[in-house]
């Protein structure tokens, strides 16, 4: 018997711990389904299901090694974050670990992380500071960040005479590789999204005056979407209003991209409308709720729109009908910029009071507080157990510490003698949190604790996930193959002991959406051979 096995939840019909340590689970709104690898498994509904294991010393690893293993099953199309696999994290002390499958949409206009596995530890680390990762090209404004096939991509606004927006790929140490200017010649690549294995980019003619900049002399219209295919940008059509539509004008921007029901959606910036990509048939005009939108997100099998106003709308459609349902009006807000899902709840960033609102289970909205004295909340993302948000006019990044408290982690654009500075676009990549700025056009990163991230889209179906703390590094494995490691650290600096329960299927990001089986917790680092043997035994 392996005495290092502190917890083993087979999840094959019950929540009992078969390790002998009596770490039995307490179920919350879950189901057992027969559709497993070798029999019954637990089905998590993605909005309320989870398993809680009360605190037990046998599950406390201190500053020692440990391993978490689980078989998980996800569908190809999940209209929600897939969510947390296993977590034991104290958000007040920022102490513990998180293992999740992340999705960050509306950040603020891009789908910056899509089905990326994240494993992180923290012990209230305060030593990290923002690091300058360079300026992509001649960027004045980094409008988009997105992770795709192991790389971080940026979309830029470049305002000079004869300049166009570009897409760049980060190659490390402050260097950016040019992956092409806006194919239509417009001044901005406003939005990015991975879709069906390809990176997609939305272009636009940005009005710099909206950020208190000079307008670009480049007046070329955008409003088109392109697909990256073998380093070539393939046109995917332009946003065009339907004949007789509410808007007989040109949509010259694509400000937001989102995936819903395995289809790609887009919204313009200066005009109204929601558009769905229909392949060779171009973009279908899905109508408007009566105002222009800033961004899109998905949550609980719904596609949501944040308007230029106080409202949040849900879009619904059938074969020959569309409907917009207002699901909230955020008090005092006149522009809603961003969405994030944190601790299972939808959060929205607003203007002009720099506040973030949370959607409660009963449909009410709670004001989580103002971010310093800032006026606008833009990109938001969950990173290593905490929610982070960027602001205007000082381009600060805040961390939510609960009970209305937002902690400033730093100002990432300090350009003097300007009206507005933006901490706008955001993504989690290579174990760090990244933000793009205006007006310097630089990208900066922050490392809180240590994280290993799989910067590729997790395939659907059954996968074996293993997260291992091994001496001075974290390791992440998928189906027995190592896919990521963290930066090194001193083990003595990361005592993860806390008084929180261990949870399966819930954590800092969201409730898990899928099936799960054979969850194991070891108080040592498993070897690669041991991982492969676990997988072979389960699949036999």
C-alpha positions in Angstrom: 0.0 0.0 0.0 1.3 3.5 -0.9 1.2 5.4 2.3 1.7 8.7 0.4 -1.8 8.4 -1.1 -3.6 10.8 1.2 -6.9 10.8 -0.7 -8.4 8.6 -3.5 -11.9 9.4 -4.7 -12.9 6.8 -7.3 -16.2 8.7 -8.0 -17.7 5.5 -9.4 -21.0 5.7 -7.5 -20.0 7.3 -4.2 -17.8 10.0 -2.8 -15.8 7.8 -0.4 -12.1 8.0 0.1 -10.5 4.6 -0.5 -7.0 5.7 0.7 -7.8 4.7 4.3 -7.5 8.3 5.6 -11.2 8.8 5.9 -11.2 11.9 3.7 -14.7 11.2 2.4 -16.4 13.8 0.2 -19.6 15.8 0.8 -21.6 16.2 -2.4 -23.3 19.4 -3.6 -25.8 19.0 -6.4 -24.0 16.5 -8.5 -25.1 13.4 -10.4 -23.7 9.9 -11.2 -23.7 8.9 -14.8 -22.8 5.5 -16.3 -20.9 7.1 -19.1 -17.3 6.7 -17.8 -14.1 5.0 -18.8 -15.0 1.7 -17.0 -18.3 2.4 -15.4 -20.1 5.2 -13.4 -18.5 8.6 -13.0 -19.6 11.9 -11.4 -21.3 14.5 -13.7 -20.7 18.2 -12.7 -23.3 20.6 -14.1 -21.0 23.6 -14.3 -23.1 26.0 -12.1 -23.6 24.4 -8.7 -22.0 20.9 -8.5 -18.9 20.3 -6.4 -17.5 17.9 -3.8 -16.0 19.2 -0.5 -13.5 17.3 1.6 -13.2 18.8 5.2 -9.8 19.9 6.3 -7.6 17.0 7.4 -3.9 17.0 8.3 -3.3 14.2 5.9 -4.2 16.6 3.0 -1.8 19.4 4.3 1.4 19.3 2.4 3.1 22.3 4.0 6.1 23.1 1.8 6.5 19.6 0.6 5.9 17.8 -2.7 2.5 16.6 -3.8 0.6 15.2 -6.8 -3.0 15.6 -8.0 -4.4 13.3 -10.6 -7.8 13.1 -12.2 -9.5 11.8 -15.3 -11.8 14.5 -16.7 -14.2 14.5 -19.7 -15.3 17.7 -21.4 -17.5 18.2 -24.4 -16.3 19.9 -27.6 -18.7 22.8 -27.2 -19.0 24.1 -23.6 -20.7 27.5 -23.4 -19.1 28.4 -20.1 -15.6 28.1 -18.5 -14.8 24.4 -18.0 -13.7 25.5 -14.5 -11.7 24.1 -11.6 -10.7 20.5 -11.2 -9.2 20.5 -7.7 -8.5 23.4 -5.3 -7.4 24.1 -1.8 -6.9 27.8 -1.6 -7.5 30.5 1.0 -8.2 33.7 -1.0 -7.7 36.0 1.9 -4.2 34.8 2.7 -3.6 33.8 -0.9 -2.3 30.5 0.2 -2.8 27.1 -1.3 -3.1 25.6 -4.8 -5.4 25.8 -7.8 -5.8 23.4 -10.8 -8.3 24.5 -13.4 -9.2 24.8 -17.1 -9.5 28.5 -17.8 -11.5 30.6 -20.2 -11.1 34.4 -20.3 -13.4 36.1 -22.7 -14.3 39.8 -23.0 -10.7 40.7 -22.0 -12.1 43.1 -23.0 -12.8 42.3 -26.7 -10.8 39.1 -27.2 -11.1 35.5 -26.2 -7.6 35.6 -24.6 -7.6 32.1 -22.9 -9.6 29.2 -24.2 -9.5 25.8 -22.6 -6.0 26.4 -21.1 -5.0 24.2 -18.1 -3.5 26.2 -15.1 -1.8 24.8 -12.0 -0.6 27.3 -9.5 0.6 27.7 -5.9 0.9 30.8 -3.7 1.7 31.8 -0.2 0.8 35.5 -0.2 3.8 36.3 -2.4 4.5 40.1 -2.3 7.9 40.1 -3.9 6.8 40.2 -7.6 6.6 43.4 -9.6 5.4 44.2 -13.1 8.0 43.4 -15.7 8.2 45.2 -19.1 7.9 42.7 -21.9 8.6 45.2 -24.7 6.6 47.1 -27.3 5.1 45.1 -30.2 6.2 47.0 -33.3 5.1 50.7 -33.2 2.1 50.0 -31.0 0.4 52.9 -29.5 -2.3 50.7 -28.0 -2.2 47.0 -27.4 -5.8 46.3 -28.1 -5.8 42.4 -28.0 -3.9 39.6 -26.4 -4.6 35.9 -27.0 -3.0 32.6 -26.3 -2.8 30.2 -29.2 -0.9 27.0 -29.8 1.7 27.7 -27.2 2.3 31.4 -28.0 1.1 34.8 -26.9 -0.2 37.0 -29.7 -0.9 40.7 -29.6 -3.1 42.9 -31.8 -2.1 46.6 -32.1 -3.3 50.1 -33.0 -0.5 52.0 -34.8 -1.3 55.6 -35.5 1.5 57.0 -37.6 1.3 58.1 -41.2 1.2 55.0 -43.4 1.0 52.6 -40.5 -1.5 49.8 -40.0 -2.4 47.6 -37.1 -0.4 44.4 -36.7 -0.4 41.0 -35.1 2.7 40.1 -33.2 3.9 36.9 -31.4 5.9 37.1 -28.2 9.2 35.4 -28.4 10.4 36.2 -24.9 12.8 38.7 -23.2 10.9 41.7 -24.5 11.0 40.6 -28.2 8.0 40.5 -30.5 7.9 38.8 -34.0 5.7 40.5 -36.7 3.1 38.2 -38.0 1.7 40.6 -40.5 0.0 44.0 -40.7 -3.8 44.3 -40.9 -4.6 42.6 -44.2 -7.2 45.3 -45.1 -4.8 48.1 -44.3 -6.8 49.5 -41.3 -5.1 51.1 -38.4 -5.9 48.4 -35.7 -6.2 44.7 -35.0 -8.8 45.1 -32.3 -9.7 41.6 -31.3 -8.2 38.0 -31.3 -9.8 34.6 -30.7 -8.7 31.0 -31.3 -11.5 29.2 -33.1 -11.5 25.6 -34.6 -7.7 25.4 -34.2 -7.0 28.7 -36.0 -6.3 32.2 -34.7 -8.8 34.7 -35.8 -8.3 38.5 -35.9 -10.8 41.4 -36.2 -9.7 44.6 -37.7 -10.9 48.2 -37.3 -10.5 51.9 -37.9 -9.9 53.1 -34.4 -10.7 56.7 -33.5 -7.8 57.7 -31.3 -9.7 60.6 -29.9 -11.8 58.2 -27.8 -8.6 57.7 -25.7 -7.6 61.4 -25.9 -5.1 60.7 -28.7 -4.8 62.3 -32.1 -6.8 60.5 -34.7 -4.7 58.4 -37.1 -4.4 59.8 -40.7 -5.1 56.2 -41.8 -8.8 56.3 -42.7 -9.0 52.8 -44.2 -12.1 51.0 -43.1 -11.7 47.7 -41.1 -14.7 45.7 -40.0 -13.3 42.4 -41.3 -12.2 39.1 -39.8 -9.2 37.0 -40.9 -8.0 33.5 -40.1 -4.3 32.6 -39.6 -3.5 29.6 -41.7 0.1 28.5 -42.2 1.3 32.1 -41.5 -1.1 33.5 -44.1 -4.1 35.6 -43.2 -7.2 34.2 -45.0 -10.2 36.6 -45.3 -13.4 35.5 -43.5 -15.6 38.3 -44.6 -16.8 41.6 -43.4 -19.6 42.6 -40.9 -22.5 43.7 -43.1 -26.0 44.8 -42.0 -28.9 42.9 -43.3 -30.9 44.5 -46.1 -33.5 46.8 -44.5 -31.7 46.5 -41.2 -31.7 49.0 -38.3 -28.3 50.2 -39.5 -27.7 51.0 -43.2 -24.1 51.9 -42.7 -20.7 50.4 -42.8 -19.4 48.5 -39.8 -15.7 49.5 -39.9 -14.6 47.8 -36.7 -14.6 44.3 -35.2 -14.2 45.1 -31.5 -15.2 41.7 -30.0 -14.9 38.0 -30.9 -16.5 35.1 -29.0 -17.3 31.4 -29.4 -20.8 30.2 -28.6 -22.3 26.9 -29.5 -19.2 26.2 -31.6 -19.8 29.2 -33.8 -17.9 32.5 -34.0 -19.7 35.7 -33.1 -18.5 39.4 -33.5 -19.6 42.9 -32.5 -18.5 46.3 -34.0 -17.5 49.2 -31.8 -19.1 52.3 -33.2 -22.2 50.8 -34.7 -24.9 48.4 -33.5 -25.3 44.7 -34.1 -24.3 41.1 -33.3 -23.0 38.9 -36.2 -22.5 35.2 -36.5 -20.0 33.7 -38.9 -21.6 31.4 -41.4 -18.5 30.3 -43.4 -18.9 30.8 -47.1 -22.1 32.7 -46.5 -20.3 35.4 -44.6 -21.6 37.0 -41.5 -25.3 36.8 -40.5 -26.8 39.9 -38.9 -28.4 38.8 -35.6 -29.9 42.2 -34.8 -29.4 44.6 -31.9 -30.9 45.2 -28.5 -31.2 48.9 -29.5 -27.7 50.1 -28.5 -24.2 49.5 -29.6 -22.1 46.9 -27.7 -18.6 46.9 -26.4 -18.0 43.2 -25.9 -19.3 39.6 -25.7 -19.0 36.8 -23.3 -20.5 33.4 -22.6 -21.9 32.3 -19.2 -24.2 29.4 -18.2 -25.0 28.4 -21.8 -25.8 32.0 -22.8 -24.1 34.6 -25.0 -24.0 38.0 -23.3 -23.5 41.5 -24.5 -22.3 44.5 -22.6 -23.7 47.7 -24.0 -22.7 51.3 -24.3 -25.0 52.0 -21.4 -26.0 50.4 -18.1 -27.4 47.2 -19.5 -26.3 43.6 -19.9 -28.2 41.6 -22.5 -28.7 37.9 -23.2 -29.1 36.9 -26.9 -31.5 34.1 -27.8 -32.4 32.8 -31.3 -34.3 30.2 -33.2 -34.7 29.3 -36.8 -36.6 32.4 -37.7 -36.5 34.6 -34.6 -34.2 36.5 -32.4 -34.7 38.0 -28.9 -32.7 40.2 -26.6 -33.4 39.9 -22.9 -32.0 42.5 -20.5 -30.6 40.6 -17.5 -29.3 43.6 -15.6 -28.8 47.4 -15.3 -25.7 48.3 -13.4 -26.4 51.3 -11.2 -24.3 54.4 -12.1 -22.7 52.7 -15.1 -23.0 54.3 -18.6 -20.5 51.9 -20.3 -19.8 48.3 -19.5 -16.5 47.1 -20.8 -15.5 43.6 -19.6 -16.6 40.3 -18.2 -14.9 37.7 -16.0 -16.0 34.6 -14.1 -14.6 34.4 -10.6 -15.6 32.0 -7.8 -18.5 30.8 -10.0 -20.1 34.3 -10.5 -20.1 36.6 -13.5 -18.3 40.0 -12.9 -18.6 43.1 -15.1 -16.2 46.1 -15.3 -17.8 49.6 -15.7 -17.4 53.3 -16.4 -17.4 56.1 -15.0 -16.9 55.1 -11.4 -14.4 52.3 -11.9 -16.6 49.7 -10.3 -17.0 45.9 -10.7 -20.5 44.3 -10.3 -21.1 40.6 -9.5 -24.2 38.7 -10.7 -25.7 36.7 -7.7 -27.4 33.4 -7.9 -30.8 35.1 -7.4 -30.3 37.4 -10.4 -29.4 40.5 -8.3 -26.2 42.5 -9.0 -23.7 43.3 -6.1 -21.3 46.2 -6.3 -17.9 44.7 -5.3 -16.3 48.2 -4.9 -14.4 50.8 -6.7 -10.8 50.3 -7.9 -9.0 53.1 -6.1 -10.1 56.4 -7.6 -10.1 55.0 -11.2 -12.9 55.7 -13.6 -13.0 52.7 -16.0 -12.5 48.9 -15.5 -11.3 47.1 -18.6 -9.6 43.7 -19.0 -10.2 41.2 -16.2 -8.8 37.7 -15.7 -8.6 35.1 -13.0 -4.9 34.3 -12.3 -3.6 31.8 -9.7 -6.7 32.1 -7.5 -7.4 35.8 -7.7 -9.3 38.2 -9.9 -7.3 41.0 -11.5 -8.6 44.1 -13.4 -7.0 46.9 -15.4 -8.1 50.5 -15.2 -8.2 54.0 -16.7 -7.0 56.8 -16.4 -3.8 55.7 -14.5 -3.4 52.2 -16.2 -3.3 50.5 -12.8 -4.0 46.7 -12.2 -6.0 45.8 -9.1 -6.4 42.4 -7.4 -9.7 41.7 -5.7 -9.2 40.7 -2.0 -12.9 40.3 -1.1 -15.4 42.3 0.8 -15.2 45.3 -1.5 -11.4 45.5 -1.2 -9.3 46.0 -4.3 -5.5 46.1 -3.9 -3.4 48.0 -6.5 -0.5 45.8 -7.8 1.1 48.7 -9.7 0.8 51.3 -12.4 1.9 49.8 -15.7 1.9 52.9 -17.9 3.3 56.1 -16.4 3.4 58.3 -19.5 3.4 62.0 -18.3 1.2 64.8 -19.5 -1.6 62.7 -21.0 -5.3 62.5 -20.0 -5.8 58.7 -20.3 -3.6 55.7 -19.7 -5.2 52.2 -20.2 -4.4 48.8 -18.8 -6.6 47.3 -21.4 -6.0 43.8 -22.8 -5.1 40.8 -20.6 -4.2 37.1 -20.9 -2.6 34.4 -18.7 0.5 32.8 -20.4 3.6 31.0 -19.4 2.6 31.0 -15.8 2.2 34.8 -15.7 -0.5 37.5 -16.1 0.0 39.8 -19.0 -1.5 43.3 -19.7 -1.3 45.5 -22.8 -1.3 49.3 -22.4 -2.1 52.7 -24.0 -0.4 55.1 -24.8 3.1 53.5 -24.5 1.9 50.4 -26.4 3.9 48.1 -24.2 3.0 44.7 -22.7 3.9 43.9 -19.1 3.7 40.8 -17.0 3.3 39.8 -13.3 4.1 36.5 -11.6 2.2 35.9 -8.4 3.4 32.7 -6.7 4.3 30.0 -9.2 2.2 28.6 -12.0 2.6 26.0 -14.8 0.2 26.7 -17.7 -0.6 24.5 -20.8 -0.9 27.3 -23.4 -2.8 25.1 -25.9 -6.5 24.4 -26.2 -7.3 21.2 -24.2 -9.0 18.7 -26.5 -12.4 17.4 -25.7 -13.1 13.8 -24.5 -11.4 11.9 -21.7 -8.1 13.3 -20.5 -5.8 12.4 -17.6 -4.6 15.6 -15.8 -1.7 15.5 -13.3 -0.4 18.5 -11.4 2.9 17.8 -9.5 4.9 19.9 -7.1 8.4 18.4 -7.5 11.2 20.0 -5.5 11.8 23.5 -6.9 9.3 23.4 -9.8 5.7 22.7 -10.7 4.9 20.2 -13.5 1.8 19.7 -15.5 1.0 16.5 -17.4 -1.8 15.6 -19.8 -2.2 11.9 -20.7 1.1 11.1 -19.1 3.1 13.6 -21.2 4.7 16.7 -19.5 3.3 19.8 -21.1 4.4 22.6 -18.8 6.8 23.5 -16.0 6.9 26.6 -13.8 9.8 28.9 -13.0 12.0 27.6 -10.2 11.3 28.5 -6.6 12.6 27.8 -3.1 10.3 25.2 -1.4 10.7 27.0 2.0 8.9 30.0 0.5 5.7 28.1 -0.3 4.1 26.6 2.7 0.6 25.9 1.4 -1.0 25.0 4.8 -4.5 26.6 5.2 -7.8 25.8 6.9 -9.9 25.6 3.8 -11.5 22.4 2.6 -10.2 20.6 -0.5 -12.8 21.0 -3.3 -13.3 18.8 -6.4 -15.1 20.6 -9.2 -15.0 24.1 -7.8 -12.4 26.8 -7.0 -11.4 30.4 -7.8 -12.5 30.3 -11.4 -15.7 28.4 -11.8 -17.7 25.2 -11.2 -16.5 22.3 -13.3 -18.5 21.5 -16.4 -18.0 17.9 -17.4 -17.4 14.4 -15.9 -14.7 13.3 -13.5 -13.4 10.0 -12.2 -10.5 8.6 -10.1 -9.2 11.7 -8.4 -6.0 11.1 -6.4 -3.9 13.2 -4.0 -0.4 12.0 -3.1 2.0 13.6 -0.6 4.9 13.1 -2.9 5.9 13.7 -6.5 4.9 10.9 -8.8 7.2 9.8 -11.5 6.3 9.8 -15.2 6.3 6.0 -15.2 3.9 6.0 -12.3 1.6 8.4 -14.1 1.6 6.2 -17.2 0.9 3.1 -15.2 -2.2 4.8 -13.6 -3.5 5.7 -17.0 -2.9 2.2 -18.4 -4.6 0.5 -15.4 -7.7 2.8 -15.8 -7.9 2.3 -19.6 -7.5 -1.4 -19.5 
